[in-house]
Amino acid sequence: MPRDNHFADLVFTGGPVYTVDSARSWAGAVAVRDGRIVVVGHDHDVRHLIGAHTEVVDLDGRLLLPGFQDAHVHPVLGGTTMRSCDLHDLEDAGDYVSAVAAYARAHPGVEWINGGGWSMEAFPGGLPHRELLDAVVPDRPVSLPNRDGHGVWANSRALEIAGITADTPDPADGRIERDADGLPTGMLQEGAAELITRHIPVPGPAEFLAGLLEGQRHLHGFGITGWQDAAVGTGFFGGDVYGAYLAAAESGQLTARVRGAQWWVRDGGVEQLARFAARRHEARIGRFRAGSVKMMLDGVAENHTAAMLEPYLDGCGCATASSGLDFIDPDQLGHYVSELDAADFQVHFHALGDRAVRNALDAVEEALRRNGRRGNRHHLAHLQVVHPEDIPRFRALGATANIQPLWAMHEPQMDELTIPFLGERRAGWQYPFGSLARSGAVLAAGSDWSVSSPDPLQGIHVAVNRAGTGPQDKVLIAEERLDLGQAIAAYTAGSAWVNHLESDTGSVQVGKYADLVVLDRDPFAGPTRGIGETRVLRTYVEGGLVHAAE
């Protein structure tokens, strides 16, 4: 029977609908035809569009939102890890060791055991030892990145294959942890991890594609309909996932909208632009684009590799000789960013410490001075410590604050491995979401999964409460809270802006794609401490159902 084009394919009634349009308006019903939104209004506005073949979803008071977009995530690597020795759902050191032993028994033919996802807080000082792995896997190499991906825990066999001994010097961008006698402990920080990871067999195209599809399935389950992959390209130690995106886009299996941030090799220069440009030209297939470049400026605070303006403190509160690492030469950064900006690439900075944040903003300022405003929407991710003097520079320079809200709370990693070594003053500058919003900065939001949960609703909960979901959880810097509308906007309209998708996504408006998410409740109607209990029921891309909760 021919389709009647007068009727809608899909209609939502019984709102509420938070549109996240520029007026932050509300509606009660939405109609979709041919993958696009054709009506945003109330039940009486859509009744005439309901035909015999129209799917009608009664929201019954549950909230409809634009699909979430993750502005900084690693889905291929996350999905690949889920298919290997995945430790993300465990917390205890003993459980990690048991899981590695079980995986080794179950996979006797695996040449090199990897996966990862362990938490630093499970070990004294955040430093596991090779002997724990040697006890369960003495004959095969094991190398397991931690959750934040800034360090690798390896056994003795892996160290042997990599030729790492007491005489191996630390690389300029990393550190080999050592026992009192100088022997490597098996913990390799930052660039030192590459001494081992370069020996690991790289997953093949089929394995990366399977990882992408697993990661995509996982993210759709949290209402995520688009993202920016923060590490696509040659030189990233997890492997080059670019081909997996091309394959999925060409076959139609890529149901999410993806912008790939091509990986800037730290010790390279502007000669990389030719490769970036070739890949950007090629990546015009389906829902995949590759118009960004990821520049990783520093490490993380927990291992003292985040670049700070002042030295870290020691356990007694005294200044140390270390103020972190600059992974890309700050004296060249402005030149590099200016060249990328002139070539109309968006720069996606990893900038965690206050020195890295300042270096990134200085580089953006230099690019603007040289090139004028080209609308490339450069953004700084993580922003754990931001000097107050740099807060207003985001709006002034048009730089977006790409925040990972889930990290902005008290937890052992924060309280035991971070705050004591930052000191009270700098600890009060952490994750300044509220200050950035009040200054007029554009906020985008993401998860950095598989570093932490990709669930936007958990991130939104922390952004609003600055605390976990426990009733007794302490608040981390209350004045840096966002309200619920601001937090949702960061995960929708803000990330759509960063991804150059705001014309088609990021809000519920007529003419935009029907990339939509149905929650199991309206979190605006309950206490803010209950936001984290909210779950996703359905996820749609262009009106097609890509996730339905069991």
C-alpha positions in Angstrom: 0.0 0.0 0.0 1.5 3.4 -0.9 2.6 5.6 2.0 0.4 8.7 2.6 2.9 11.6 2.8 0.4 13.7 4.7 0.8 11.6 7.9 3.8 11.5 10.2 6.0 8.4 10.6 6.4 8.9 14.3 4.6 11.1 16.9 5.4 11.7 20.5 2.5 12.9 22.7 1.9 13.5 26.4 5.1 15.5 26.9 7.0 17.2 28.4 9.5 18.1 25.7 12.5 20.2 26.6 13.5 21.6 23.2 16.9 23.1 24.2 16.3 25.7 21.5 17.8 29.2 22.0 14.8 30.2 24.2 15.0 27.0 26.2 11.3 26.5 25.4 9.0 23.6 26.4 6.5 21.6 24.3 4.3 18.6 24.7 4.3 16.8 21.4 6.6 16.2 18.4 5.9 14.8 14.9 8.5 13.2 12.6 8.4 12.5 8.9 11.3 11.2 6.7 13.7 11.5 9.6 13.1 15.1 10.2 11.0 16.9 12.8 7.9 18.5 11.2 5.9 19.7 14.2 6.9 20.8 17.7 3.9 21.8 19.8 1.2 20.2 21.8 -1.1 17.2 21.4 -3.7 19.1 19.4 -1.0 20.2 17.0 -0.1 16.6 15.9 -3.4 14.7 16.0 -4.1 15.4 12.3 -0.7 13.8 11.4 -1.5 10.4 13.0 -2.5 7.9 10.4 -2.9 4.1 10.2 0.9 3.6 9.9 2.1 6.3 12.3 3.9 5.1 15.3 2.6 6.9 18.4 4.7 7.1 21.5 2.8 8.3 24.6 5.5 10.0 26.8 3.0 9.9 29.8 5.0 12.6 31.6 8.4 11.2 30.7 10.9 13.7 29.3 11.8 13.9 25.6 15.1 15.6 24.7 17.4 16.0 21.7 19.8 13.2 21.5 22.9 13.6 23.7 26.2 14.2 22.0 29.5 13.3 23.7 32.2 16.0 22.9 35.2 13.8 24.0 35.0 10.1 23.8 36.9 7.0 22.6 34.2 4.5 21.5 36.3 2.2 19.3 38.9 1.7 22.0 36.1 1.4 24.6 34.3 -1.2 22.6 37.5 -3.1 21.9 38.3 -3.2 25.6 34.9 -4.5 26.4 35.8 -7.4 24.1 39.1 -8.1 25.8 40.3 -8.2 29.5 38.0 -5.5 30.7 38.4 -4.3 34.3 36.2 -1.3 34.3 33.4 -2.8 36.4 35.8 -3.8 39.2 37.3 -1.7 42.0 39.5 -3.9 44.2 43.1 -4.9 43.4 42.4 -8.5 44.2 39.5 -8.5 41.8 41.7 -7.1 39.1 44.2 -9.9 39.5 41.5 -12.5 39.6 40.0 -11.2 36.4 43.3 -11.2 34.6 43.9 -14.8 35.8 40.4 -15.9 34.6 40.9 -14.2 31.2 44.2 -15.8 30.7 42.7 -19.3 31.5 39.8 -18.7 29.1 42.0 -17.4 26.3 45.1 -19.7 26.2 45.8 -18.7 22.6 45.9 -15.0 23.1 49.5 -13.9 22.5 49.4 -10.7 24.5 46.9 -10.0 27.2 45.5 -6.4 27.2 42.4 -4.6 27.8 42.5 -2.5 31.0 40.3 -0.1 33.0 41.8 -0.4 36.5 41.5 2.4 38.9 44.5 4.0 40.5 42.8 4.4 43.9 42.9 0.6 44.3 46.7 0.7 44.8 48.9 2.5 47.3 49.9 5.8 45.7 48.1 4.7 42.5 51.0 2.4 41.7 50.4 -1.4 41.1 53.4 -3.7 40.8 54.4 -6.2 38.2 54.6 -9.0 40.8 50.8 -9.1 41.1 50.5 -9.9 37.4 53.6 -12.3 37.4 51.8 -14.4 40.0 48.9 -15.2 37.7 50.5 -14.8 34.2 54.2 -15.5 34.3 54.6 -16.8 30.7 52.8 -14.3 28.5 53.0 -10.5 28.3 50.3 -8.5 30.1 49.9 -4.8 29.7 46.8 -3.0 31.1 46.1 0.7 30.7 44.4 2.3 33.7 41.0 4.0 33.3 42.3 7.4 32.3 44.7 5.9 29.7 47.7 7.8 31.0 49.5 4.8 32.5 50.1 1.1 31.8 50.5 -1.8 34.3 52.7 -4.5 32.9 54.1 -7.8 34.0 57.8 -8.9 33.9 57.3 -10.7 30.5 56.1 -7.5 28.9 59.0 -5.5 30.3 61.4 -8.1 29.0 60.0 -8.0 25.5 60.2 -4.2 25.6 63.8 -4.3 26.9 62.9 -2.2 29.9 65.5 -2.5 32.6 67.0 -0.5 35.5 69.2 1.2 32.9 66.4 2.3 30.6 66.1 6.1 30.9 62.7 7.9 31.3 61.4 9.3 28.0 60.9 13.1 27.9 57.2 12.7 28.0 56.8 10.0 30.6 58.2 8.1 33.6 59.1 4.5 34.4 58.2 3.9 38.0 61.0 2.1 39.9 61.6 0.1 43.1 64.1 1.4 45.7 66.8 -0.7 43.9 66.0 1.0 40.6 64.2 -2.0 39.0 61.1 -1.1 37.0 57.9 -1.8 39.0 55.8 -2.5 35.9 54.0 0.9 36.1 54.7 3.1 33.1 53.4 6.7 33.1 52.4 8.7 30.0 54.9 8.4 27.1 56.8 5.6 28.9 53.8 3.4 28.2 54.7 3.5 24.5 57.9 1.6 25.2 55.6 -1.4 25.7 52.6 -0.6 23.6 54.6 -0.4 20.4 55.2 -4.2 20.8 51.6 -5.1 21.2 50.0 -6.7 18.1 47.7 -4.0 16.6 44.1 -5.0 16.3 43.1 -5.7 12.7 40.4 -3.8 10.7 37.7 -6.4 11.6 38.5 -6.2 15.3 38.4 -2.4 15.3 35.1 -2.4 13.4 33.6 -4.9 15.9 34.9 -2.6 18.7 33.3 0.4 17.0 29.9 -1.3 16.7 30.1 -2.5 20.3 31.0 1.0 21.5 28.2 2.5 19.4 25.6 0.0 20.8 26.8 0.9 24.3 26.6 4.7 23.7 23.2 4.5 22.1 22.0 2.8 25.3 22.8 6.0 27.1 20.9 8.2 24.6 24.0 9.3 22.7 23.3 9.9 19.1 26.6 11.6 18.1 30.1 12.3 19.4 33.6 13.5 18.7 36.2 10.7 18.9 39.2 12.4 20.6 41.9 10.1 19.1 41.6 9.1 15.5 44.9 8.5 13.7 48.4 7.3 13.4 50.5 7.7 16.5 47.9 7.1 19.2 49.1 4.1 21.2 45.7 2.4 21.1 45.9 2.1 17.3 44.5 4.0 14.4 40.7 3.7 14.3 40.1 5.8 11.2 39.6 2.8 9.0 36.9 1.4 11.2 34.9 4.6 10.9 35.2 4.7 7.2 34.1 1.1 6.9 31.1 1.6 9.2 30.1 4.8 7.4 30.4 3.2 3.9 28.3 0.1 5.0 25.6 2.2 6.7 26.4 0.6 10.1 27.5 3.9 11.6 24.2 5.2 13.0 25.7 7.9 15.1 27.0 11.2 13.8 30.8 11.3 14.4 33.4 13.9 14.1 36.9 12.4 14.2 39.7 14.4 15.9 42.8 13.3 14.1 45.7 12.6 16.4 48.6 15.1 16.4 51.8 13.2 16.9 53.5 14.9 19.8 57.0 15.1 18.4 55.9 16.0 14.8 55.3 19.3 13.2 53.2 21.0 10.5 54.2 18.3 8.0 51.3 16.4 9.5 48.8 18.7 7.8 49.0 17.0 4.5 47.8 13.7 6.0 45.1 15.4 8.0 43.8 17.2 4.9 43.8 14.0 2.8 41.8 12.2 5.5 39.4 15.1 5.9 38.7 15.0 2.2 38.2 11.3 2.2 35.9 11.3 5.3 32.8 12.6 3.7 30.8 9.4 3.9 27.5 8.9 5.6 27.6 10.3 9.2 31.4 10.5 9.5 33.6 13.6 9.2 37.2 14.2 10.3 37.7 18.0 10.4 39.3 18.2 13.9 42.8 17.7 15.1 43.5 16.5 18.7 46.5 18.0 20.5 47.4 16.4 23.8 49.2 19.1 25.8 49.7 17.4 29.1 48.9 14.4 31.3 46.8 14.1 34.5 47.1 15.4 38.0 47.1 12.1 39.8 50.5 11.1 38.4 51.8 14.7 38.4 52.1 15.0 34.7 49.3 17.6 34.2 51.1 20.9 33.3 50.8 23.3 36.2 51.9 26.9 36.6 53.3 26.2 40.0 55.0 22.9 41.3 53.1 20.1 42.8 53.3 19.6 46.6 54.7 16.6 48.3 53.0 14.6 51.1 54.1 17.2 53.6 52.7 20.1 51.7 56.1 21.4 50.5 56.7 22.4 46.9 58.4 19.7 44.7 60.7 20.1 41.7 57.9 19.0 39.4 55.2 21.1 37.7 54.2 18.5 35.2 55.0 17.9 31.5 54.4 19.7 28.3 53.8 17.1 25.6 54.0 19.6 22.7 56.6 22.4 22.8 54.8 25.5 24.1 57.1 27.7 22.0 55.9 26.1 18.8 52.2 25.5 19.8 51.0 28.9 18.6 52.6 28.3 15.2 51.1 24.9 14.9 47.6 26.0 15.9 47.8 29.0 13.6 48.6 26.7 10.7 45.8 24.3 11.6 43.4 27.2 11.9 44.4 28.7 8.6 43.7 25.3 7.0 40.2 25.4 8.6 40.8 22.6 11.1 39.2 22.7 14.5 41.8 22.1 17.3 40.6 19.8 20.1 43.0 20.3 23.0 43.6 18.0 26.0 44.4 20.7 28.6 44.1 19.5 32.1 46.5 21.6 34.3 46.4 25.4 34.5 49.6 25.8 32.5 48.3 23.6 29.7 45.0 25.6 29.7 46.9 28.9 29.4 49.2 27.5 26.7 46.1 26.4 24.7 44.4 29.8 25.1 47.6 31.6 24.1 47.9 29.5 21.0 44.2 30.2 20.0 44.9 33.9 20.6 47.9 33.8 18.3 45.9 32.0 15.6 43.2 34.7 15.9 45.8 37.4 15.6 47.3 35.9 12.5 44.2 34.6 10.8 41.2 36.5 12.1 38.1 34.7 13.2 37.5 31.7 10.9 34.8 30.0 12.8 36.7 26.8 13.5 35.4 26.4 17.1 38.5 25.3 18.9 37.8 23.7 22.2 39.7 22.8 25.4 38.8 19.5 27.0 39.1 18.4 30.7 39.9 21.8 32.4 40.6 20.3 35.8 42.6 23.3 37.0 42.0 26.7 35.4 43.6 29.9 36.8 40.9 32.4 37.5 42.5 35.0 35.2 42.0 32.6 32.3 38.2 32.1 32.8 37.1 35.2 30.8 39.5 34.4 27.9 37.3 31.5 26.7 34.5 33.9 25.7 36.9 36.5 24.4 38.7 34.1 22.2 35.6 32.1 21.1 37.1 28.9 22.7 34.6 26.3 23.9 35.0 24.7 27.3 34.7 20.9 26.7 33.9 19.6 30.2 33.8 16.1 31.7 31.4 16.7 34.6 31.5 13.2 36.1 35.0 14.0 37.5 34.0 17.0 39.5 33.2 15.3 42.8 34.8 13.9 45.9 36.1 10.4 45.4 39.3 8.6 46.6 41.2 9.5 43.4 40.3 13.2 44.0 40.8 13.2 47.8 43.8 11.0 48.1 45.8 11.4 44.9 44.9 15.0 43.8 43.8 17.6 46.4 46.8 17.0 48.8 49.3 17.5 46.0 47.6 20.6 44.5 47.1 22.4 47.8 43.9 24.2 49.0 44.2 27.2 46.7 44.6 25.3 43.5 42.2 22.6 44.5 39.5 25.4 44.7 40.1 26.1 41.0 39.0 22.6 39.9 36.4 22.1 37.2 35.1 25.7 37.2 31.9 25.0 35.2 29.8 27.6 36.9 32.4 30.3 36.5 32.8 29.5 32.8 29.1 29.6 32.3 28.7 32.9 34.1 31.6 34.4 32.0 29.6 33.6 28.8 31.8 30.7 27.6 30.1 28.0 25.4 30.0 24.7 27.3 30.1 21.4 25.6 30.2 18.1 27.5 31.5 14.6 27.2 32.7 11.6 29.2 36.1 10.5 27.9 34.8 7.0 28.0 36.3 4.5 28.5 38.1 6.5 31.2 34.7 6.9 33.0 31.1 6.1 32.5 29.6 7.5 29.2 26.2 8.0 30.8 25.3 11.7 30.3 22.7 11.5 33.1 25.4 10.7 35.6 27.5 13.5 34.3 24.6 15.9 34.4 23.9 14.8 38.0 27.4 15.7 39.1 27.4 19.0 37.1 24.3 20.0 39.0 25.1 18.6 42.4 28.9 18.6 42.4 28.6 15.3 44.3 27.9 11.6 43.7 24.5 10.0 44.2 25.0 9.0 47.9 22.9 11.1 50.3 26.0 11.8 52.5 28.4 12.7 49.6 30.3 15.9 50.1 29.9 18.8 47.6 33.0 19.8 45.6 33.1 23.6 45.3 29.3 24.4 45.4 29.6 27.7 43.5 30.7 25.8 40.4 27.4 24.0 40.0 25.4 24.3 36.8 21.6 24.3 36.8 19.8 21.3 35.1 19.0 23.2 32.0 22.6 24.3 31.5 24.0 20.8 32.0 21.5 19.3 29.5 22.4 22.0 27.0 26.1 21.3 27.3 25.4 17.6 26.4 23.1 18.6 23.5 23.3 22.0 21.9 26.8 22.7 23.2 28.3 19.5 21.8 26.3 19.9 18.5 27.9 23.4 18.2 31.4 22.0 18.7 30.7 19.3 16.1 29.4 21.8 13.5 26.1 20.1 13.7 23.9 22.7 15.2 21.9 23.3 12.0 20.6 19.8 12.0 20.9 18.5 15.6 21.2 19.6 19.3 17.7 20.8 19.8 14.1 19.7 19.1 13.1 22.1 16.3 11.2 21.8 13.1 13.5 20.9 10.2 16.2 19.2 12.4 16.9 15.5 12.4 14.8 13.5 14.8 17.8 12.5 16.9 15.9 12.1 20.1 16.0 10.4 23.5 13.1 9.4 25.9 13.9 9.3 29.6 12.1 7.2 32.2 11.0 10.4 34.1 11.2 14.1 34.1 14.3 15.0 36.2 13.1 18.7 36.3 10.1 17.5 38.3 12.1 15.9 41.2 14.9 16.9 43.6 18.3 17.5 42.0 19.8 14.8 44.2 17.6 12.3 42.2 18.9 13.3 38.7 21.4 10.4 38.7 18.5 7.9 39.1 17.2 8.8 35.6 17.6 6.3 32.8 17.2 6.2 29.1 14.2 4.3 27.7 14.6 4.9 24.0 17.1 6.4 21.6 16.3 7.5 18.0 18.4 8.6 15.1 16.5 10.3 12.3 13.3 8.8 13.8 14.7 5.3 13.7 14.9 3.4 17.0 18.5 2.5 17.8 18.0 1.6 21.4 15.1 0.4 23.5 15.5 -0.5 27.2 14.6 -4.0 28.2 
